[in-house]
Every structure is written in C-alpha cells, then in structure tokens.
Amino acid sequence: MADDHNPASYKTDAEKTNPEEAKHGFSESKARAAQQPGSENNGGDSNRSPKPTILIRLWHALWRKRMLLHHGGSGGPHWAEISVVILTGGILVVGVIQAIIYWEQAQVMERSLEQNQQSIILNMGQVAIAGRNATTAEKTLGEIQKGGPDTHTLAESTSRAANIAAAALANTQAQFRTGERPRIAVAPALGIEGSPVIVTDPVRKDIMWNIVIQAVNVGRTPAVSAIVMPYELRKGPYQKTADEVRHFVPVYPKHTDREGGFMAPNQSPMVLATAGAGTPRFTTEEFAKIQSGEWTAYIVGAIEYTDTFSPKIPPYETIYCFQYHPVGMPVGDCGFISVIK
C-alpha cells in the first residue's frame, strides 16, 4: 500500500527488464532515444507523445538525485555536493551577519545625529533668550535716558545691566560655537594595505616609508573652506632636524575668497596630499643612519578651515607631526607641535 505513492515504485518496462540501468537513471534516456526516430517517421509533433509537466520532471529529477545520493554505485555520499551545500550555507550566514552589523551601525549613527540636532536646538534657544534679554535692556536704557537728568542714576544701573546681558550673550554664543565647532584630526595609515611600514622598492632600489596621512572631522558640524598644506618629509641629523620641525610654520597655497574643501562630521577619512612625489622615501644610506639613531625623519603638515556659523571668525587650524621610530612602534607623534586650534 505504501508503494502506491512512492515514485520509485512506478517502474517502466525498461526498469523491469534491466533494473541495474534503471537504478542509475539510464533506462529512461534510452527509451526516449529509441522513441525519437519513430516519432519523426510518424509525422512530427502531432504523433509525439506529450511530455510530462515541468513539476513532474523536476520531482523525478530530485527523486533520482536522492536515490543516487543514498544508493550510488560508489556506495558513499556525494561529498562534493555536500561541500557545496555547506559552503553556500556558510556564505549565506556571513551575509546575514554583515547585514545585521551594517544595520546596527546605521542605527548608532542615526541616534548620534539626533542627539547632535537636539543639542544644537537647545543651544540656539539659549542664544535667542540671551539676545532678547540684551535687546530689552537696551530699550529700557533708551527710554530712561529720554526721561531727563533725574533718572541718571537709574540709567547708569540699567546700562550696567545691559552690558552684563550683552556679555552673557557673547559668552553663550562663544560656548555654543566652541561646543558645536568642527574639529579635524589626522592620523597616519598604511599606504599599501597588507605591506609593512618600511618597504624596499626593487625597481628604484630605495626605501619607502609606506604611510599616508588621513584626516577626519571629529567635531559636531561641517568644516568648510578647508585649505590643506601638503605634508612634507623632513629628514637629516637628529638634533638639527628636530629643531627645524619644532619651529615649523605652515605655508598654505594661495586661494581666492577662501574656497576650499568640505568635510562633514564623521565622514570617511580623507587622504591628504603630499608635497613630494608620492610616498616618502629614503636612500639605503639615509635609512641606515636613521636606524642607527644618527638621523631622524618627520612628516609635518597642517589644515586650515572654518565653521558654518555667523559672524565669521578667524579660521581654525590643525597642525600635525609624525616621527619614524626605529625601535618599538614605527610611527608616533613627534611630541611638540601637534595641535588642534
């Protein structure tokens, strides 16, 4: 009774006559091959027996696959197919995990943006209140001054109150600007991913300091009109070079009306330009002196930028300096000029 619904129990004549070939799925293809010439001789498509539906053929294919898997001629499972299934499942799991991580990161960034917006709105409200208080004090002073000399003492008191209110307004505006300003930070990174910090160039026969300088806005508002001084490699005798770098003064390219770059808060790091021909390099003799401590090497540079608030104020500035260390961590801060102004 159970065999009535099992596709394997429906055996063709070929399966009955040659069960070994039928077990491996050969009999059906032979039967079809034998029928094709006869169907052509019988007048084409009109005399050809109808094919099973796609679902029935798919079901038969899957059933034969199952039979081959469990009863194949090798007597064992098809490890190649099982490996493909396991590999595909692993890729699917990794994709799901990556999607979850990206979603979580998006949620964190969205919450951070909402907090920044709320802080800006609150600070702007405080600035507006302080402004209204100063305006009211000034109007009161004007009305009192119109009242004549008898109100001179009251006028002076009101004037002092107005000055205090104006100072409070200026202080509130300064605090708001300081808290919400852009701040550009810089850091070294590998120029060629997967390579060490020091690489020997087999073509040019010199030593390459495999780093680039990246900048990112870690402040709360965009940095605009950003002007970058291309960073420079300073190398030479240890004390002489250190003294030169200690008195480093940035020299920016000339721009008209302060046109420059734009950096949004926490956007992807931006690789800064270099004053030389690409990656910093040393000759083998220079690098040997640096390794011995007789020489040293620095990378110095600067960025100048403004904020989006009004009124306009002098630009902010980030000055940076990184030094090559022969021992320990290969790149570090030089310790005397790096600053965010």
C-alpha positions as CSV (number, residue, x, y, z in Angstrom):
1,M,0.0,0.0,0.0
2,A,2.9,2.4,0.8
3,D,4.5,1.8,-2.6
4,D,1.4,3.2,-4.4
5,H,2.5,6.8,-3.6
6,N,6.3,6.3,-3.9
7,P,7.6,7.5,-7.4
8,A,10.3,4.8,-7.1
9,S,7.6,2.1,-7.2
10,Y,6.5,3.1,-10.7
11,K,8.8,1.1,-12.9
12,T,8.9,1.3,-16.7
13,D,9.3,-1.8,-18.8
14,A,13.0,-1.0,-19.2
15,E,13.3,-0.9,-15.4
16,K,11.7,-4.2,-15.1
17,T,13.9,-5.8,-17.8
18,N,17.2,-4.1,-16.7
19,P,16.9,-2.9,-13.1
20,E,20.7,-2.1,-12.8
21,E,20.4,0.5,-15.6
22,A,17.1,1.8,-14.2
23,K,18.7,2.3,-10.8
24,H,21.2,4.8,-12.3
25,G,18.6,6.6,-14.4
26,F,19.8,5.3,-17.8
27,S,16.7,3.4,-18.9
28,E,14.5,6.5,-19.4
29,S,17.0,8.3,-21.6
30,K,17.4,5.1,-23.7
31,A,13.7,4.7,-24.0
32,R,13.4,8.3,-25.2
33,A,16.3,7.9,-27.6
34,A,14.6,4.9,-29.1
35,Q,11.3,6.8,-29.4
36,Q,12.7,9.9,-31.2
37,P,13.4,8.3,-34.6
38,G,10.0,6.7,-34.7
39,S,8.2,9.9,-33.8
40,E,9.9,11.7,-36.7
41,N,8.8,9.0,-39.1
42,N,5.3,9.1,-37.8
43,G,4.7,12.7,-38.9
44,G,6.4,15.1,-36.4
45,D,4.8,16.7,-33.4
46,S,1.3,15.5,-34.0
47,N,2.2,11.9,-33.3
48,R,4.7,12.6,-30.5
49,S,3.6,11.5,-27.0
50,P,3.0,14.5,-24.7
51,K,5.9,15.3,-22.3
52,P,5.3,15.3,-18.5
53,T,4.8,18.7,-16.9
54,I,7.8,20.7,-15.5
55,L,6.8,19.9,-11.9
56,I,6.6,16.2,-12.6
57,R,10.0,16.2,-14.4
58,L,11.6,18.2,-11.5
59,W,10.1,15.8,-9.0
60,H,11.6,12.8,-10.9
61,A,15.0,14.5,-11.1
62,L,15.0,15.2,-7.4
63,W,14.0,11.7,-6.6
64,R,16.7,10.2,-8.9
65,K,19.2,12.6,-7.1
66,R,18.1,11.2,-3.8
67,M,18.4,7.6,-5.0
68,L,21.9,8.3,-6.4
69,L,22.9,10.0,-3.1
70,H,21.8,7.1,-0.9
71,H,22.3,4.2,-3.3
72,G,25.1,5.4,-5.8
73,G,27.5,3.0,-7.4
74,S,30.3,4.2,-5.1
75,G,28.4,3.2,-2.0
76,G,29.0,6.6,-0.3
77,P,27.6,10.1,-0.1
78,H,28.5,12.7,-2.8
79,W,30.9,14.8,-0.7
80,A,31.3,17.4,-3.4
81,E,27.6,18.2,-3.4
82,I,27.5,18.2,0.4
83,S,30.5,20.6,0.5
84,V,28.8,22.9,-2.0
85,V,25.7,23.0,0.2
86,I,27.7,23.6,3.4
87,L,29.8,26.4,1.7
88,T,26.6,28.0,0.3
89,G,25.1,27.9,3.8
90,G,28.2,29.5,5.3
91,I,28.2,32.3,2.7
92,L,24.5,32.9,3.5
93,V,25.2,33.1,7.2
94,V,28.1,35.5,6.7
95,G,25.9,37.7,4.5
96,V,23.2,37.8,7.2
97,I,25.7,38.7,9.9
98,Q,27.1,41.5,7.8
99,A,23.7,42.9,7.1
100,I,22.9,42.9,10.8
101,I,26.2,44.7,11.6
102,Y,25.5,47.4,8.9
103,W,22.0,47.9,10.3
104,E,23.3,48.3,13.8
105,Q,25.9,50.8,12.6
106,A,23.2,52.8,10.8
107,Q,21.1,52.9,14.0
108,V,24.0,54.1,16.1
109,M,24.8,56.9,13.6
110,E,21.2,57.9,13.4
111,R,20.9,58.2,17.2
112,S,24.1,60.2,17.3
113,L,22.8,62.6,14.7
114,E,19.5,63.0,16.6
115,Q,21.5,63.9,19.8
116,N,23.6,66.4,17.9
117,Q,20.5,68.1,16.5
118,Q,18.8,68.3,19.9
119,S,22.0,69.8,21.4
120,I,22.1,72.4,18.6
121,I,18.5,73.3,19.1
122,L,18.9,73.7,22.9
123,N,22.0,75.9,22.5
124,M,20.3,78.0,19.8
125,G,17.4,78.6,22.2
126,Q,19.8,79.8,24.9
127,V,21.4,82.2,22.5
128,A,18.0,83.5,21.5
129,I,16.9,84.1,25.1
130,A,20.2,85.9,25.9
131,G,19.7,88.1,22.8
132,R,16.2,89.0,23.8
133,N,17.4,90.0,27.3
134,A,20.1,92.2,25.9
135,T,17.6,93.9,23.5
136,T,15.1,94.5,26.3
137,A,17.8,96.1,28.4
138,E,18.9,98.4,25.6
139,K,15.3,99.5,25.0
140,T,14.8,100.2,28.7
141,L,18.0,102.2,28.8
142,G,16.9,104.3,25.8
143,E,13.5,105.1,27.5
144,I,15.2,106.0,30.7
145,Q,17.6,108.3,29.0
146,K,14.7,110.2,27.4
147,G,13.3,110.8,30.9
148,G,15.8,113.6,31.8
149,P,18.7,114.1,34.3
150,D,16.7,112.9,37.3
151,T,16.9,109.4,36.1
152,H,20.7,109.5,35.5
153,T,21.5,107.0,38.3
154,L,18.9,104.6,37.1
155,A,20.2,104.9,33.6
156,E,23.7,104.0,34.7
157,S,22.4,100.9,36.5
158,T,20.4,99.9,33.5
159,S,23.4,100.5,31.3
160,R,25.5,98.2,33.5
161,A,22.7,95.6,33.3
162,A,22.7,95.9,29.5
163,N,26.4,95.4,29.4
164,I,26.2,92.4,31.6
165,A,23.4,90.9,29.4
166,A,25.5,91.6,26.3
167,A,28.5,89.9,27.8
168,A,26.3,87.0,28.8
169,L,25.0,86.8,25.2
170,A,28.6,86.9,23.8
171,N,29.7,84.2,26.3
172,T,26.7,82.0,25.4
173,Q,27.4,82.4,21.7
174,A,31.1,81.6,22.3
175,Q,30.3,78.5,24.3
176,F,27.8,77.3,21.7
177,R,30.3,77.8,18.9
178,T,33.1,76.1,20.8
179,G,30.8,73.1,21.6
180,E,29.5,72.7,18.1
181,R,32.5,73.6,16.0
182,P,34.3,71.3,13.5
183,R,37.5,69.6,14.6
184,I,39.7,68.0,12.1
185,A,42.0,65.3,13.4
186,V,44.7,63.5,11.4
187,A,46.4,60.1,11.7
188,P,48.9,58.0,9.7
189,A,47.7,54.9,7.8
190,L,49.4,52.3,5.6
191,G,49.7,53.5,2.0
192,I,49.7,49.9,0.7
193,E,47.4,47.7,2.6
194,G,48.9,44.4,3.8
195,S,52.5,45.7,3.4
196,P,54.9,46.7,6.3
197,V,55.6,50.3,7.2
198,I,59.1,50.1,5.6
199,V,59.3,48.6,2.1
200,T,62.3,48.1,-0.1
201,D,61.5,49.2,-3.7
202,P,63.1,46.6,-6.0
203,V,62.9,48.9,-9.0
204,R,64.2,52.2,-7.6
205,K,66.5,50.5,-5.1
206,D,65.5,52.7,-2.3
207,I,63.4,52.5,1.0
208,M,59.8,53.5,1.0
209,W,58.0,54.8,4.2
210,N,54.7,53.1,3.5
211,I,52.3,55.6,5.1
212,V,49.8,58.2,4.1
213,I,48.1,60.9,6.2
214,Q,44.3,60.8,6.7
215,A,42.0,63.5,8.0
216,V,38.6,63.1,9.6
217,N,36.2,65.7,11.1
218,V,35.5,64.6,14.7
219,G,33.5,67.7,15.5
220,R,29.8,68.2,15.5
221,T,29.3,70.5,12.5
222,P,30.8,70.6,9.0
223,A,34.3,72.0,8.3
224,V,34.2,74.4,5.3
225,S,36.7,76.3,3.3
226,A,39.4,73.8,4.3
227,I,42.8,74.5,2.9
228,V,45.4,71.8,3.1
229,M,49.2,72.4,3.3
230,P,50.6,69.3,1.6
231,Y,52.6,67.4,4.2
232,E,56.4,67.3,3.9
233,L,59.1,64.8,4.8
234,R,61.9,66.3,7.0
235,K,65.0,64.1,7.4
236,G,68.5,64.7,8.5
237,P,70.8,64.7,11.5
238,Y,68.8,64.1,14.6
239,Q,69.1,67.3,16.7
240,K,69.2,69.7,13.7
241,T,66.1,68.2,12.1
242,A,64.2,68.2,15.4
243,D,65.0,71.9,15.9
244,E,63.7,72.7,12.4
245,V,60.5,70.8,13.0
246,R,60.0,72.4,16.4
247,H,59.8,75.9,14.7
248,F,57.7,74.6,11.8
249,V,55.3,77.3,10.4
250,P,52.6,76.2,7.9
251,V,52.6,77.8,4.5
252,Y,49.2,77.4,2.7
253,P,48.5,77.5,-1.0
254,K,47.0,80.8,-2.1
255,H,43.3,80.8,-2.6
256,T,40.7,83.4,-3.5
257,D,37.8,84.1,-1.2
258,R,38.8,81.1,0.9
259,E,37.5,78.4,-1.5
260,G,38.4,75.1,-0.2
261,G,37.3,71.6,0.8
262,F,34.2,70.4,2.8
263,M,34.3,67.7,5.5
264,A,31.1,66.5,7.2
265,P,31.2,65.2,10.7
266,N,32.5,61.6,10.9
267,Q,32.6,61.1,7.2
268,S,35.1,58.6,5.7
269,P,38.7,59.6,6.3
270,M,40.2,61.8,3.6
271,V,43.8,61.1,2.3
272,L,45.8,64.4,2.3
273,A,48.1,65.5,-0.4
274,T,51.9,65.2,-0.1
275,A,54.4,67.8,-1.2
276,G,56.8,65.2,-2.6
277,A,56.4,62.6,-5.4
278,G,54.1,60.2,-3.6
279,T,55.2,58.1,-0.7
280,P,58.1,59.4,1.5
281,R,61.4,57.6,0.5
282,F,65.0,57.2,1.8
283,T,68.2,56.1,0.2
284,T,69.7,53.0,1.7
285,E,72.5,55.1,3.2
286,E,69.9,57.6,4.8
287,F,67.8,54.8,6.2
288,A,70.9,53.1,7.7
289,K,71.6,56.4,9.6
290,I,68.0,56.7,10.7
291,Q,68.1,53.1,12.0
292,S,71.2,53.8,14.0
293,G,69.8,56.9,15.6
294,E,72.2,59.3,13.9
295,W,69.4,60.7,11.7
296,T,65.7,61.0,12.2
297,A,62.7,61.6,9.9
298,Y,59.4,63.6,10.4
299,I,56.3,64.2,8.4
300,V,54.8,67.6,9.1
301,G,51.7,69.4,7.6
302,A,48.6,71.5,8.5
303,I,45.0,72.1,7.6
304,E,43.1,75.5,8.0
305,Y,39.3,75.5,8.0
306,T,36.2,77.5,9.2
307,D,32.8,76.7,10.5
308,T,29.3,77.5,9.2
309,F,28.2,79.9,11.9
310,S,27.9,83.7,11.7
311,P,29.5,86.1,12.3
312,K,32.7,84.9,10.6
313,I,35.8,84.4,12.8
314,P,39.5,83.7,12.1
315,P,39.9,80.1,10.7
316,Y,40.7,77.1,12.9
317,E,43.9,75.2,12.3
318,T,45.2,71.6,12.8
319,I,49.0,71.2,12.8
320,Y,50.4,67.7,12.9
321,C,53.8,66.0,13.1
322,F,54.7,62.3,13.0
323,Q,58.1,60.8,13.6
324,Y,59.7,57.5,12.4
325,H,60.8,55.3,15.3
326,P,63.5,52.7,14.6
327,V,62.5,50.7,17.8
328,G,59.0,50.0,19.1
329,M,56.0,51.4,17.2
330,P,57.3,52.5,13.8
331,V,55.3,55.8,13.7
332,G,54.4,58.1,16.5
333,D,53.7,61.7,17.4
334,C,56.7,64.0,17.5
335,G,55.5,65.5,20.8
336,F,55.9,69.2,20.3
337,I,53.8,70.8,17.6
338,S,50.7,68.7,17.0
339,V,47.7,70.7,18.0
340,I,44.1,71.4,17.0
341,K,43.5,75.2,17.4
